[in-house]
Amino acid sequence: MITRSVASVDSLTWQEQLAGSIRDPKELLHLLELDSLEPDALELGTHGTESLTKSLLGQALSASADFQLRVPMAYLQRIKKGDLNDPLLLQVLPLEEELTGAPGYTADPLGEQAANPIPGLIHKYHGRVLLIVSPNCAINCRYCFRRHFSYQNNKPGRNEWQQALDYIATDHSITEVIYSGGDPLAASDRQLLWLTEQIAQINHVKRLRVHTRLPIVIPDRITDHCLQWLTSTDLLTTLVIHSNHPNELDHHVGHALKKLSNAGVTLLNQTVLLSGINDSVESLQALSEKLFQLGVLPYYIHQLDKVKGAAHFEVPDQRAKQLITKLMAQLPGYLVPKLVREIPDHPNKVPLL
Ligand code: SF4
């Protein structure tokens, strides 16, 4: 049932926007005017409008049964209506390709199950642990390396967090805690304040890193309460936003990022290199330049993690290296993100250039 208009988020809180994310493929296609496209707009020639619509909807329904569609309205507003090649749409639209297996693509591409000593905690690298602070995301990115992750066995709550805190307190080599998910900012500020206070009491932990896509997809998430727990701690705090394309950085996102940088939060960006979405020098250059304008340093550009269902997003290594080499010729070094791949059991992310 379609009940909303694209312009209906302005008066909603971030929690209401999170709860109201679009999950129905039919609604998504309707709001983006993709249910009434003329066939030649898609250059599909012989398809009639009806069969084309069915085909797109059929694909979205099948693929979203495997990994649910989820798009917040604030993100949808940045997608160009009627354009099936929109780079933001392609990150969220469930397609038939996801259901085709590909060699080397697995449910747990980073071997995280083997690095999950207690629920809600992943310990992959020396000196750092990752906490699954929330199992929820505001958006379901189709290339997500955790799209098959067992959140059921890693449900965060005070009991699990207490176990995780005990683990961190016992291991004196841990100097950095990373909030992850799902999206950690899907948790409430009250929960995040409590957790951050507990971590700050562990003397050997010096740094807190928050990996989140929420400031990009629902910029209203950056509330005064959020700024308060991020900046009132003695931990050195870094926020790593996950933006993949310059079109994601509209003035609402810019306003949220300015609030964070004005409050003294260190801001970095991590991008996934995605075929047909951001695999051009122009996109990557515009992304880096826009990020820097908003107080964010480009940090990593990741080769795709080989998760089952995402093979169609892969950019071959050779092409990835060519793109970054060309980017280096266009931008100062501090605006060129490091091209890396994560390899299970490797002690660090592996630079490819
Ligand atoms: S926001 Fe991150 S964790 Fe959530 S679906 Fe997207 S890539 Fe995965």
Residues whose N, C-alpha, C, O or C-beta is under 5 A from the ligand:
A	BS01	SF4	C137 I139 N140 C141 C144 G181 G182 R213
